[in-house]
């Protein structure tokens, strides 16, 4: 697990460590640094550093360091954890390269007042807390920024050229860069963060139109959906020893189905679609802000048939986009939370109705009441397991107490966690270097340090057979089934450089692809100037001439097979050869004459292979005389021997 790349520092600038999780959150997990053999108790700050960057009394927390080959339990300073050097320094802004970090700090300061009030009221055993609409909007903005500013999006955007960007919206992003005059993807990221920080969230919602105009459209749509389509609830563990963990990417984690495609050759997973049912924002070991999607059931609102039907329709539409719609459910659907109460509605007989004097229009003076919802050990474990499941590519996990960390890791590693109708947690590839498998083994090692002997229980995803592996198996089968006396054509193939029974399946497959490529080129180029088509064919010719002669032999057999089978069903034309098609043909004569590649490729390359009246090719591959005496063919003047 490699550490995140650091931003480059220009000469003449003073580098700064930028936290992507604010210090006011990190301090909730911290304890005062106590050097060994130093008595506890109040004392003046020592001038002596006992560790790099650490003085007695400095805020520290316990972490699991996953960056190395072996995981370690480490006491780390919050001053240099969960951040990157110059992460938000905009070197393109010569006048004030730290402007973005300064704007983030101002938002953090406003959010810190509200969130600290949540924490203090919870610790004072208050059942609920009221905040204004402006404070709620500040929280909504802050929670999206926390997701968008994190390490996941730093990896996405931090490229100095458009070529380095690899997400599925690359085409749209490159067009946006050209339209706006951006040179680097990271410039878009910085500008998007500026746009969110500077937007004024008015009660009428005009800010949404402004954001669409100001920000990269794809991310503007997502920001609006994230702010408008979820609601906030405050959750606290009801179990005495239960605690929430804090992972490096905790503010970017969601609960909900993810449909992925696994590349059988590389084992890499490419996300096709996902649904965010819940998003998490850790406040402290004892307090979590949970953002819940509007498409999940809400008993108070679902008494209204129109609202319930809309919610069910949206849920079904989201499920349909997944590979397995029936399993696209939430493992936290039964989380005992509801929307915040407010000053403009009231509950009557289980239904939400407008308060007296209200007409349903949002107003700045509205207030919202957030209750503290105690959740069971089961729900705490599920949330922690979701965070751990997505921590396989991070370097740091923080916790408050070792006992709670041990219980959480034992639950995650030792329990089979059901998600819908399938088990997707702790699913690893069948290769020893699988990233998730390595991660689970590291957590096992940490548990040993914590005094536990729990072993990871996981599911092995059997890799699809890679193309090269499939060809190897077919080659081995062919080698075993070869007759003691091969046919003349087979002998010819075997005598060509590198030819063997093991190479034959792949050569046949590649020959079929060569033919498909040749047909597509002729179809695509129909109607353009013939001189250009000839030039294109010559380029293809040069390309094919660099391939192994044995592969070109099969390619020519493919062409002859296609021409001879014109009267058969269309799906047969151009199909890959089977063993019955390896009969002797005129192309074998040239192969024996050791002028296979250049002579025959020149013969085919001068004509349109999709033209049913291609007399040249028909003669070249049906009449042995033409191949035996290529000088009689009009294209001989271009032949290379």
C-alpha positions in Angstrom: 0.0 0.0 0.0 1.9 3.0 -1.3 1.5 6.4 0.5 -0.3 9.0 -1.5 1.8 11.1 -3.8 3.0 14.4 -2.3 2.4 17.7 -4.1 5.6 19.2 -5.6 7.0 22.2 -3.7 8.3 25.1 -5.6 11.5 26.8 -4.5 10.9 29.9 -2.4 7.7 28.5 -0.9 7.3 27.2 2.6 5.6 23.8 2.5 2.6 23.1 4.8 1.0 19.9 6.0 -2.7 20.0 5.0 -5.1 17.8 6.8 -7.9 16.2 4.8 -9.6 15.4 8.1 -9.7 18.5 10.3 -7.9 18.6 13.6 -11.0 19.3 15.6 -12.2 15.8 14.6 -8.8 14.2 15.2 -8.6 15.6 18.7 -11.7 13.6 19.7 -9.6 10.4 19.2 -6.5 11.9 20.9 -4.7 11.4 24.2 -1.8 13.4 25.6 1.6 12.1 24.7 3.3 10.6 27.8 7.0 9.8 27.3 8.3 6.6 29.0 9.7 7.0 32.5 8.2 10.5 32.9 5.7 10.8 35.8 2.1 11.7 34.9 0.3 14.8 36.0 0.2 18.6 35.2 3.5 20.0 34.2 5.0 22.7 32.0 5.6 21.8 28.4 9.0 20.2 28.1 11.4 21.6 25.6 12.7 18.2 24.9 11.3 16.2 21.9 10.9 12.5 22.8 9.9 11.6 19.2 10.0 13.4 15.9 7.6 16.3 16.3 6.4 15.1 19.7 6.6 16.8 23.1 5.1 15.6 26.4 1.4 16.5 26.4 1.1 16.7 22.6 -2.1 15.2 21.2 -1.5 11.7 19.9 -3.6 8.8 18.9 -3.3 5.1 18.4 -3.1 4.0 14.8 -2.7 0.9 12.7 0.0 1.7 10.2 -0.7 -0.3 7.0 1.9 1.4 4.8 4.6 -1.2 5.2 4.8 -4.9 4.3 3.8 -5.7 7.9 1.2 -3.7 9.8 2.2 -2.0 13.0 0.4 -0.5 16.0 1.8 3.0 16.2 1.3 6.0 18.4 1.1 8.9 16.0 0.9 12.7 16.4 -2.3 14.2 15.0 -0.2 17.1 13.6 1.2 14.8 10.8 -1.5 12.2 10.3 -4.5 12.1 7.9 -3.0 14.7 5.6 -0.5 15.5 2.8 2.1 18.1 2.3 0.8 21.0 0.2 -2.3 19.0 -0.7 -4.4 22.2 -1.4 -1.5 24.5 -2.5 -2.5 25.9 -5.9 0.9 26.7 -7.5 -1.0 28.3 -10.5 -2.1 31.0 -8.1 1.1 33.0 -7.8 -0.5 35.8 -5.7 -1.8 33.5 -3.0 -1.1 29.7 -3.5 -2.6 29.0 0.0 -6.0 30.6 -0.8 -7.8 27.3 -1.1 -6.5 26.1 2.3 -7.5 29.4 3.9 -11.0 29.0 2.5 -11.2 25.5 3.7 -10.1 26.6 7.2 -12.9 29.2 7.4 -15.5 26.6 6.5 -14.0 24.1 9.0 -14.1 26.8 11.7 -17.9 27.4 11.2 -18.6 23.6 11.0 -16.4 23.0 14.1 -18.7 25.2 16.2 -21.8 23.2 15.2 -20.2 19.8 15.5 -18.5 20.5 18.8 -21.9 21.6 20.1 -23.3 18.2 19.0 -20.5 16.4 20.8 -20.7 18.5 24.0 -24.5 18.2 24.2 -24.2 14.4 23.7 -21.6 14.2 26.5 -23.9 16.2 28.7 -26.6 13.5 28.1 -29.0 15.9 26.3 -31.5 14.0 24.1 -31.5 16.5 21.2 -30.1 19.7 19.8 -31.7 22.5 17.8 -29.8 24.4 15.0 -30.8 27.1 12.5 -31.3 26.5 8.7 -28.0 28.5 8.1 -26.2 26.1 10.5 -27.7 23.1 8.8 -26.7 24.4 5.4 -23.2 24.9 6.6 -23.1 21.3 7.7 -24.4 20.1 4.4 -21.7 22.0 2.5 -19.0 20.9 5.0 -20.0 17.2 4.7 -19.8 17.2 0.9 -16.5 19.1 0.9 -15.2 16.5 3.4 -16.0 13.8 0.8 -14.8 15.8 -2.2 -11.5 17.1 -0.7 -10.3 13.7 0.5 -7.5 11.4 -0.7 -9.8 9.5 -3.1 -10.4 12.7 -5.2 -6.8 13.8 -4.8 -5.8 10.5 -6.6 -8.5 11.1 -9.2 -7.5 14.7 -10.1 -3.8 15.1 -9.2 -2.3 14.8 -12.7 -0.3 17.3 -14.6 -1.7 16.3 -18.0 -5.1 15.1 -19.2 -3.5 11.8 -20.3 -3.0 10.8 -16.7 -6.7 11.1 -15.9 -8.3 7.6 -16.0 -11.9 7.9 -14.7 -14.8 6.9 -16.9 -15.7 10.6 -17.5 -12.3 11.3 -19.1 -13.8 12.4 -22.5 -16.2 14.9 -20.8 -13.5 16.2 -18.5 -11.0 16.8 -21.4 -13.7 18.7 -23.3 -14.4 20.8 -20.2 -10.7 21.5 -19.9 -10.5 22.7 -23.5 -13.6 24.8 -23.1 -12.4 26.5 -19.9 -8.7 26.7 -20.8 -7.5 24.4 -18.0 -4.0 22.8 -18.4 -4.2 20.1 -15.7 -7.1 18.0 -14.2 -6.0 19.2 -10.7 -6.9 22.8 -11.7 -10.5 21.6 -12.2 -10.5 20.0 -8.7 -9.2 23.2 -7.1 -11.7 25.3 -9.0 -14.6 23.0 -8.1 -13.7 23.2 -4.4 -13.6 27.0 -4.7 -17.1 26.9 -6.3 -18.6 24.9 -3.5 -16.9 27.0 -0.8 -18.1 30.2 -2.3 -21.7 29.2 -3.0 -24.4 30.9 -1.0 -27.1 28.4 -0.1 -30.4 30.4 -0.2 -33.6 28.8 1.1 -35.3 29.0 -2.4 -32.5 26.8 -3.9 -31.2 29.2 -6.5 -27.7 28.1 -5.5 -28.2 24.9 -7.5 -28.5 26.7 -10.8 -25.5 28.8 -9.9 -23.4 25.8 -9.0 -24.3 24.1 -12.4 -22.9 27.1 -14.2 -19.8 27.5 -12.1 -18.6 24.0 -11.6 -17.6 20.9 -13.7 -21.1 19.7 -14.7 -20.7 16.0 -13.7 -19.5 16.9 -10.2 -22.0 19.7 -9.9 -24.9 17.2 -10.4 -23.4 14.9 -7.9 -22.9 17.7 -5.3 -26.5 18.8 -5.6 -27.8 15.2 -5.3 -25.5 14.6 -2.2 -26.8 17.8 -0.5 -30.5 17.5 -1.5 -31.2 13.7 -1.6 -29.9 12.7 1.9 -30.8 13.6 5.4 -28.6 13.8 8.5 -28.9 11.8 11.8 -26.7 11.5 14.9 -25.9 8.0 16.0 -24.3 6.9 19.3 -23.3 3.4 20.5 -25.6 2.0 23.1 -23.1 -0.6 24.2 -20.7 0.5 27.0 -17.5 -0.6 25.3 -18.5 0.1 21.7 -16.6 2.7 19.7 -16.4 3.9 16.1 -13.1 3.7 14.2 -11.6 6.4 12.1 -10.0 5.4 8.8 -8.1 7.5 6.4 -11.0 7.6 3.9 -13.8 7.5 6.4 -15.5 10.6 5.0 -15.5 9.2 1.6 -17.2 5.9 2.4 -20.8 4.9 1.6 -22.9 1.9 2.3 -24.8 0.5 -0.6 -24.4 -1.9 -3.6 -21.5 -1.5 -6.0 -21.5 -3.3 -9.3 -18.0 -4.0 -10.7 -16.3 -5.7 -13.7 -13.3 -7.8 -12.8 -10.6 -7.8 -15.5 -9.6 -11.5 -15.7 -6.1 -10.7 -17.0 -5.1 -8.1 -14.3 -7.6 -8.8 -11.5 -8.4 -5.1 -11.4 -11.9 -4.1 -10.5 -13.7 -1.4 -12.5 -16.8 0.1 -11.0 -19.8 0.2 -13.3 -22.4 1.8 -10.9 -23.1 2.3 -7.3 -25.9 3.5 -4.9 -25.2 5.5 -1.8 -27.8 4.4 0.9 -25.7 5.8 3.8 -22.7 8.1 4.0 -20.6 8.3 7.2 -18.9 11.2 9.0 -17.1 10.2 12.2 -17.2 12.8 14.9 -15.7 10.9 17.8 -15.4 7.3 19.1 -18.9 7.8 20.6 -20.6 9.9 17.9 -21.2 9.4 14.2 -23.1 11.6 11.7 -25.0 9.4 9.3 -26.4 10.6 6.0 -29.3 8.5 4.8 -30.7 8.4 1.3 -34.3 9.7 0.7 -35.0 6.5 -1.3 -35.0 4.3 1.8 -38.3 3.9 3.7 -39.3 6.5 6.2 -42.5 5.5 8.2 -43.5 9.1 9.0 -43.5 10.2 5.4 -44.6 6.9 3.8 -48.1 7.3 5.2 -48.5 9.6 2.3 -49.2 7.4 -0.8 -47.6 9.8 -3.3 -44.4 10.1 -1.3 -44.2 6.3 -0.7 -44.8 5.5 -4.4 -42.1 8.0 -5.5 -39.7 6.5 -3.0 -40.4 2.9 -4.1 -40.1 3.9 -7.8 -36.7 5.6 -7.2 -35.5 2.6 -5.2 -36.4 0.2 -8.0 -34.8 2.3 -10.7 -31.6 2.4 -8.7 -31.6 -1.3 -8.2 -32.2 -2.1 -11.9 -28.9 -0.5 -12.9 -27.0 -3.1 -10.9 -25.7 -6.4 -12.2 -27.9 -8.2 -9.6 -30.9 -6.0 -8.8 -32.4 -8.4 -6.3 -29.3 -8.0 -4.1 -29.0 -4.2 -4.4 -30.3 -3.7 -0.9 -29.0 -1.9 2.2 -27.6 -3.8 5.2 -28.5 -0.8 7.3 -32.1 -0.4 6.2 -33.2 -1.1 9.7 -31.0 1.5 11.3 -33.3 3.2 13.9 -33.0 6.8 12.7 -35.4 9.4 11.3 -35.3 12.8 9.8 -34.7 15.8 12.0 -37.8 17.5 13.4 -38.3 21.1 12.4 -40.1 24.2 13.3 -42.4 24.3 10.2 -44.1 20.9 10.5 -45.6 18.7 13.2 -46.6 15.1 13.5 -50.3 14.3 13.9 -51.5 10.7 14.0 -48.2 9.5 12.5 -48.4 11.9 9.6 -46.3 15.0 8.8 -48.4 18.2 8.4 -47.5 21.9 8.1 -47.5 24.0 11.3 -49.9 26.9 11.6 -48.9 29.8 9.5 -46.6 27.8 7.2 -47.2 27.4 3.5 -44.4 24.9 2.7 -41.9 27.5 1.5 -38.4 27.2 3.0 -37.5 30.2 5.2 -34.2 31.3 6.8 -35.7 31.4 10.3 -36.7 27.7 10.3 -35.0 25.6 12.9 -34.2 21.8 13.0 -34.1 19.4 15.9 -31.5 16.6 15.8 -32.0 13.7 18.2 -29.2 11.4 19.4 -30.1 7.9 18.3 -28.6 5.1 20.3 -27.7 2.2 18.0 -27.0 -1.4 18.9 -23.7 -3.2 19.0 -24.8 -5.0 15.8 -25.2 -1.7 14.0 -22.0 -0.2 15.3 -20.2 -3.4 14.1 -21.8 -3.1 10.7 -20.7 0.5 10.3 -17.2 -0.2 11.5 -17.0 -3.2 9.1 -18.1 -1.0 6.2 -15.2 1.4 7.1 -12.7 -1.5 7.4 -13.9 -3.1 4.2 -12.9 0.0 2.2 -9.7 0.6 4.1 -7.7 -2.0 2.0 -5.9 0.8 0.1 -5.2 3.3 2.9 -2.2 3.6 5.1 -3.7 4.6 8.5 -6.6 3.5 10.8 -7.1 5.3 14.1 -8.8 4.2 17.3 -9.4 5.4 20.8 -9.0 2.2 22.9 -7.2 -1.0 22.2 -10.0 -3.1 23.7 -12.6 -1.6 21.4 -10.2 -1.9 18.4 -9.6 -5.6 19.1 -13.4 -6.3 19.4 -14.0 -4.5 16.1 -11.2 -6.3 14.2 -12.4 -9.7 15.6 -15.9 -9.0 14.4 -14.7 -7.9 10.9 -12.2 -10.7 10.4 -14.1 -13.5 12.0 -17.7 -12.9 10.9 -19.4 -13.7 7.6 -21.2 -10.5 6.8 -24.3 -10.9 4.5 -25.1 -8.1 2.0 -28.4 -8.6 0.3 -28.5 -12.1 -1.2 -24.7 -12.4 -1.6 -21.6 -12.3 0.5 -19.5 -9.5 -0.8 -17.5 -8.4 2.3 -14.0 -9.8 2.5 -14.1 -11.2 -1.1 -10.5 -11.7 -2.4 -9.0 -12.8 -5.6 -7.4 -16.2 -5.9 -3.9 -14.8 -6.4 -1.4 -14.6 -3.5 -0.7 -10.9 -4.3 -4.4 -9.9 -4.2 -4.5 -6.5 -2.5 -7.5 -7.3 -0.3 -6.0 -10.6 0.8 -2.8 -8.9 1.8 -4.8 -6.3 3.8 -6.7 -9.0 5.7 -3.4 -10.8 6.5 -2.1 -7.5 7.9 -5.1 -7.0 10.1 -4.6 -10.6 11.3 -1.1 -9.6 12.3 -2.4 -6.6 14.2 -4.9 -8.8 16.1 -2.0 -11.0 17.2 -0.3 -7.8 18.6 -3.6 -7.1 20.5 -3.6 -10.6 22.0 -6.2 -12.2 19.8 -5.9 -15.4 17.7 -8.9 -14.7 15.4 -8.2 -15.8 11.8 -9.8 -14.0 8.8 -12.8 -15.7 7.3 -13.1 -14.6 3.6 -14.5 -15.5 0.3 -12.3 -16.4 -2.7 -13.4 -15.1 -6.0 -12.3 -17.5 -8.6 -10.7 -15.6 -11.4 -12.0 -16.0 -14.9 -9.7 -17.9 -17.2 -7.3 -15.4 -18.8 -7.0 -15.5 -22.5 -3.4 -16.6 -22.5 -4.2 -19.4 -20.0 -7.1 -20.5 -22.2 -4.8 -20.7 -25.2 -2.2 -22.6 -23.1 -4.8 -25.2 -22.2 -6.0 -25.6 -25.8 -2.4 -25.9 -27.0 -1.7 -28.7 -24.4 -4.9 -30.5 -25.5 -3.9 -30.2 -29.2 -0.3 -31.4 -28.4 -1.7 -34.6 -26.8 -4.1 -35.2 -29.7 -1.8 -34.7 -32.7 -1.6 -37.7 -35.0 1.7 -39.5 -35.2 1.9 -38.4 -38.9 0.7 -34.8 -39.2 -0.9 -33.5 -42.4 1.2 -31.6 -44.9 -0.3 -28.3 -43.8 0.4 -29.1 -40.2 4.0 -30.0 -41.0 4.3 -26.7 -42.8 3.0 -24.7 -39.8 5.3 -26.6 -37.5 8.4 -25.9 -39.6 7.7 -22.1 -39.6 9.7 -20.2 -37.0 8.4 -20.9 -33.5 5.5 -23.0 -34.7 4.2 -25.7 -32.3 1.0 -27.3 -31.1 1.2 -24.9 -28.1 1.3 -21.8 -30.3 -1.4 -22.9 -32.8 -4.6 -21.9 -30.8 -3.4 -18.3 -30.2 -2.1 -18.0 -33.8 -5.5 -19.1 -35.1 -7.3 -16.6 -32.8 -5.0 -13.7 -33.9 -5.5 -14.6 -37.6 -9.2 -14.3 -37.1 -8.7 -10.9 -35.5 -6.5 -9.8 -38.3 -9.2 -10.6 -40.8 -11.8 -8.7 -38.7 -9.6 -5.7 -38.6 -9.0 -5.8 -42.3 -12.8 -6.0 -43.0 -13.6 -3.2 -40.6 -11.0 -0.9 -42.3 -12.4 -1.6 -45.7 -16.0 -1.0 -44.5 -15.0 2.2 -42.7 -13.1 3.6 -45.7 -15.8 3.0 -48.3 -16.6 6.2 -50.1 -13.4 8.0 -49.5 -10.8 8.7 -52.2 -9.3 5.5 -53.5 -5.7 6.8 -53.2 -6.3 7.2 -49.5 -7.7 3.7 -49.2 -4.7 2.3 -51.0 -2.4 4.1 -48.6 -4.3 2.7 -45.6 -4.0 -0.8 -47.0 -0.3 -0.3 -47.5 0.0 0.7 -43.8 -1.9 -2.4 -42.8 0.3 -4.5 -45.1 3.5 -3.2 -43.4 1.9 -4.0 -40.0 1.0 -7.5 -41.0 4.5 -8.1 -42.5 6.0 -7.7 -39.0 3.9 -10.6 -37.6 5.1 -14.2 -37.4 4.9 -16.0 -40.8 2.9 -18.9 -39.2 0.2 -16.4 -38.1 0.0 -14.9 -41.6 -0.4 -18.4 -42.9 -3.6 -18.9 -40.9 -4.7 -15.4 -41.8 -4.6 -16.4 -45.5 -6.4 -19.6 -44.8 -9.1 -17.5 -43.1 -9.5 -15.4 -46.2 -9.7 -18.4 -48.5 -12.2 -20.0 -46.1 -14.3 -16.8 -46.2 -14.3 -16.6 -50.0 -15.1 -20.3 -50.4 -18.0 -20.2 -47.9 -19.7 -17.1 -49.3 -22.9 -19.0 -50.0 -23.1 -20.2 -46.4 -25.0 -18.3 -43.6 -23.6 -14.9 -42.9 -22.5 -15.7 -39.4 -20.2 -18.3 -40.8 -18.3 -15.8 -43.0 -15.2 -14.5 -41.3 -15.5 -16.9 -38.4 -12.5 -18.4 -36.8 -11.0 -21.5 -38.5 -11.6 -24.9 -37.0 -9.2 -27.8 -37.5 -11.2 -29.1 -40.5 -10.2 -26.0 -42.4 -6.4 -26.7 -42.1 -6.4 -28.5 -45.4 -3.8 -27.8 -48.0 -4.2 -24.6 -50.0 -2.4 -22.5 -52.5 -1.0 -20.4 -49.7 1.0 -23.4 -48.6 2.9 -23.3 -51.9 4.2 -19.8 -51.2 4.9 -20.7 -47.6 7.1 -23.5 -48.8 8.8 -21.1 -51.1 9.7 -18.9 -48.1 8.2 -15.8 -49.6 4.9 -16.1 -47.7 4.6 -12.8 -45.9 5.5 -10.2 -48.5 4.1 -11.9 -51.6 0.8 -12.9 -50.3 0.1 -9.9 -48.2 0.8 -7.7 -51.2 -1.7 -9.8 -53.2 -4.4 -9.3 -50.7 -3.6 -5.7 -49.8 -4.3 -4.2 -53.2 -8.1 -4.9 -53.1 -11.2 -4.3 -51.2 -11.7 -7.4 -49.1 -15.4 -6.6 -48.6 -16.1 -6.3 -52.3 -18.0 -9.4 -53.6 -16.5 -8.7 -57.1 -12.9 -8.8 -55.8 -11.6 -10.8 -58.8 -8.0 -10.3 -57.8 -8.4 -11.9 -54.4 -10.7 -14.6 -55.7 -8.0 -15.6 -58.3 -5.2 -15.2 -55.7 -6.7 -17.6 -53.2 -8.6 -20.0 -55.5 -6.2 -20.4 -58.4 -2.9 -22.1 -57.6 -1.4 -20.8 -60.8 -1.5 -17.3 -59.6 0.3 -18.2 -56.4 2.8 -20.4 -58.1 3.6 -17.7 -60.6 3.1 -14.4 -58.8 4.9 -12.5 -61.6 1.7 -13.1 -63.7 -0.3 -11.0 -61.2 -0.6 -7.3 -61.9 0.5 -6.5 -58.3 3.8 -8.2 -58.7 5.5 -4.9 -59.3 4.8 -4.0 -55.7 5.9 -7.4 -54.2 8.8 -7.5 -51.8 11.0 -10.6 -51.8 
